[in-house]
Structure formats: structure tokens, C-alpha cells
Amino acid sequence: TLQFRPDDVAVATTNDVGVLENRGDSMRIATRTVMMGSLPLPAPNTVNATEFTQAADPNCASNGVSCAPTLTLDPGAILDVAGMFATSAGLVDVQAGATLDADEFLQTGGTTRVNGTIRGGRVRLDGGVLTGAGLITYDPFVPGSSSSIALNGVTFRPGNSPGTLTIDGNLTGENLTFDLEIGGTDPGLFDAINVTGFTSLTGTTTFNLIFVDDYVPTPGQVFSGFINSAFGISGLENSVFNFLSDDATINGAFNSFFGGVVIGSVEQPNVVPLPAGLWLLGSAVGSLCLARRRRPARAQATCA
């Protein structure tokens, strides 16, 4: 167990695994906490800190040990940071039912997976990956708070194959990449982002539409609802759409009239039946081999 003393700088190195003791429903860690190892925060604790920084250990020599720090908020746990929460490496895992609350949330690298709630007076991600099917919201009672969730150069992977991530506020994004899995057109079969305010996209926005679970669209099919923004979206005219599938070569383009992506052409490889003898031979050989995943076919289109 790592001991975090109030008003000290607590440092967890890569080879340390911190387990906070359950001391009731509230405890306090160091005023300035630098976390470089693995730190699970179990429920039902509410953990308070003034500043919290997650960063890579500069002295880490892997030797088979992961150098990436990991902060895990178990279901029901609350991490309440009165100042800035900053992460630049590793994984911040806010599990369902957990809450990370900070005056300011800043990511400059690594991955944040939010299946619970992240709430901040100001929330900004400059790089790294954002994933999960939880909620990101702002706290209007923090002085200088902003209702805009700012993402710059972030790879956005909403959902949990698939799923929906909700942003309560406005979304401002610059040079974003969206990796969106599509297993069908019904709700719940594709990744999506719900925004309760306005969405503004600047720079180049890349949408990687990844068709999964053997789903293949048909020409003329329209896909929309990836970003459900209550007060509208601007900036899609500079978007690039890539279509990725193991089962077909797919082309399409964004069409503002339809408000979504229209599938243009779909080409599937011709399957030539094998003679019975060769089929039996192939089955016998195949039973001794491992199947290798084919590299997804890739096509690109810009907005029309």
C-alpha cells in the first residue's frame, strides 16, 4: 500500500502498485500528486486532491514491465481534484458509475476511457485518445468555467464496440480523427457522439468508418447520426471519410442535402466454388492453420 501524506508530493514509480485503503467514504491524498505507476481507486471512497498529474516515468526501463501509468476509478469511486487534473501518458479509466471531478481536466497524451462521468470547469484534450460510452460535462460553478469541451488533435473512439459517448455542453474540435464502428443502421449498432450544445469542427476532420461484424452496406445507403448535436454542426465541409472493411471495397461521400454519408459503390470479391476434392483438401489443411485477419480494404472520399 502506498501512503499518501497530506500536503506532501506523492510519487508512485512504475514498479509500485498503489492500493488506497478503504477508510470510510472519504480520504485525502497529497496536495500535489504525481502518479507514474498503477493506482486503482476503489469504491465507495471519495478521494480528494488539490492537483493530480499522471505522467510517464522518465527512469523507466521496460524489462518486460509496462512503463505506461494507469489510473482506474472503480464503479462508485469519486476522485475530486480542487485544481488541475493533468494526464500525458498511459490510461485514465473512469469506469461506469465512477466520477472524476476537477476544476480543470487536461490531457496531452495517452488514453482517457470514460464509461462513467468526467466533470470539469474546463475540459481540454490536446492529443491522445478519447474513448468510452460515458458522459463528459462541465461544472458551471467553477470560476472561469467553459461550457465548451475542447479537443485538439484527438483520436475519438466513442463507445465500447459499439456505443455512444455524451458531451454535455458544446464540442469544439480541431484536426480530429473519429474511429467509428458500424455493424448496422439500427441504434446501438454503430458508434455515435451525442452533444447537447453546438459542435464546431475546424482544420481537417477525418472519419474512419469501420464496418464490423460482417456488415456490408449497399450503394445509395445513407449513414447519419454519428454526431447528434442539438444545436447544429459546422465545419464538415473540410472532412475526409475513409471506408474500412474486411469484406468489401467501399466508396462514398458526405452529402449535405441528406445530412450524412451516402454510399457510392460496394465491391465484394467474387467467390469461386472449389471442386469437391480440393474443398476437402483445403478443409484438412485449414484445420491445422490459424486464420489470419485480412487487412481492411481502404477507400477515401472528401466531402461533396
Disulfide bonds with the S-S distance in Angstrom:
Cys60-Cys67 1.86
